[in-house]
Amino acid sequence: MTRALEGDGFALTHVRHGGGPVWFMRVSPPVSLQEGFGLAPEVLVVAVGAEVQARALHEASGEVVRSGLRLDGNLVIVADQGAKLADRLDRIGGHGQRIAWGPGPDGAWPSLTEVLRARLPEFDAFEERDAVRGAQLVGRDAEVSSLRTRVARGDAVGLFGLRKMGKTSVMRAVTDWLDPSSGLRDALGTPSASGPVVAVVIDASVVIERSMDAVADELCAALRRRMRVAGEEAPAGELGASPDGRPRARHCWTRAGTSVS
């Protein structure tokens, strides 16, 4: 498989063993593909020695953050020798485009360039509900730079705009710069997941009770998830409780050892 990649103009840049028969490979596609389809500098190939499982595809999202957002967040190539790989990927579903790549009946791996040329036009990024990240955010450099400066000096910032205009994508560009691991959802326990700044995101639309305590509860839940990413665990029952009468939001962050401004 690696010989087929190299022979097709792909450069292997990084390999990580995902456990068992799963390997995560970052490859740099040929310039013609990058320019023709607006691909990121690297794309992810998930090589599976057995039938692909949903867990392997879920873990692929963490690779985007580990790459410093050099990976294309909307594209995963799954390499498997199973005959029904494409059907399996359709059943698993998920975010972005998953492209099946496997050997033909003669055992030879087809040109990945030709597979991508055939499949990439089928995907419409504008139909995706999730925010774009990394190199996929285009034309917002001025806004992102201004927001980074204002957030870094402690300003309270509101971001307003019509729906589907890219507000979440711009916000993510700022939080990824402050805290590159903020997009990870699983407990990785890696030192790189810890840093001087922690960014957490909550969806206010799911807060049914419109009160400060309800918002504080959502903040605490987001902080717990972020602490697990850093390999830390909040003591049970401590986040969110306020025995001394302080507002629960402030108490939540203080108990976690985080300064609140």
C-alpha positions, 0 to 999 in steps of 0.5 A, spaced: 500 500 500 505 504 501 508 503 495 502 504 491 501 511 495 509 513 493 508 511 486 502 515 485 505 522 488 503 521 495 509 523 500 508 519 507 509 524 512 507 521 519 505 514 521 502 512 528 499 506 530 492 506 533 492 499 536 491 492 534 490 492 526 489 500 525 494 505 523 493 512 522 498 515 516 498 522 514 500 523 507 501 529 502 497 529 496 500 531 489 500 539 488 495 538 482 490 535 487 491 540 492 490 546 488 484 542 484 480 540 490 482 545 495 485 540 499 489 541 506 497 540 506 495 533 508 490 528 508 489 522 513 489 515 511 486 510 516 489 503 514 485 497 517 488 490 517 481 487 519 474 490 518 473 497 519 470 499 526 466 506 528 471 507 533 477 507 528 473 513 524 472 516 531 479 517 533 481 520 526 478 526 529 484 527 534 489 526 528 486 533 525 488 536 532 495 532 533 497 535 526 496 542 528 490 542 523 494 541 517 490 535 516 483 536 511 478 535 517 473 533 512 476 527 508 478 521 511 481 515 506 480 508 509 484 503 506 482 496 507 482 489 503 475 488 505 470 487 499 464 491 502 468 496 505 464 502 501 458 499 504 461 498 511 463 506 511 456 508 509 453 504 515 457 507 520 456 514 517 459 520 521 462 527 519 465 529 512 467 524 507 470 517 508 473 514 501 474 507 501 480 505 498 482 497 497 486 492 492 482 490 486 480 482 484 488 482 482 490 484 489 493 491 486 491 497 489 488 502 484 491 509 483 489 513 489 489 520 485 484 517 480 479 514 486 479 521 489 478 525 482 472 520 482 469 521 489 471 528 491 466 532 487 461 528 490 462 531 497 459 538 498 462 542 504 457 547 504 452 542 506 456 540 512 453 542 519 460 542 523 465 548 523 470 548 518 477 548 521 485 549 519 486 550 512 479 550 510 477 557 513 478 562 507 478 569 507 477 570 514 484 572 516 483 579 518 477 577 522 481 572 526 487 576 527 483 582 530 479 577 535 485 573 537 488 580 539 482 582 543 481 575 546 488 575 548 488 582 552 482 579 556 476 583 552 469 580 552 467 579 545 461 578 541 460 575 534 454 576 530 452 574 523 446 571 519 446 563 520 451 559 515 455 565 515 461 562 518 461 564 525 462 558 529 468 557 524 471 563 525 470 562 533 474 555 532 480 558 529 481 563 535 480 557 540 484 552 536 490 558 536 489 559 544 488 551 545 489 546 539 487 540 543 480 544 545 477 540 539 478 533 542 473 529 545 476 523 547 481 522 553 487 522 550 492 523 556 497 526 552 502 531 555 500 536 549 493 536 551 495 541 557 497 548 556 497 555 559 490 556 556 484 552 556 478 553 551 471 550 552 465 551 548 458 550 550 452 550 546 447 555 549 441 552 545 441 546 549 440 550 556 433 549 557 433 553 564 435 560 562 439 561 569 446 562 571 446 556 575 444 552 568 449 555 564 454 554 570 452 547 569 454 546 562 461 550 563 462 545 568 461 539 564 465 542 558 471 543 563 470 536 565 471 533 558 477 538 557 480 536 563 479 528 561 483 530 554 489 533 558 489 526 562 486 529 569 480 528 572 476 532 576 474 530 583 467 527 583 462 532 586 467 538 586 465 542 580 459 545 580 458 545 588 458 552 591 458 551 599 461 558 601 455 561 597 459 564 591 456 564 584 457 557 581 460 559 575 466 562 578 466 556 583 467 551 578 473 554 575 476 556 581 475 549 584 479 546 577 485 551 579 483 556 573 483 563 574 477 567 572 477 574 570 
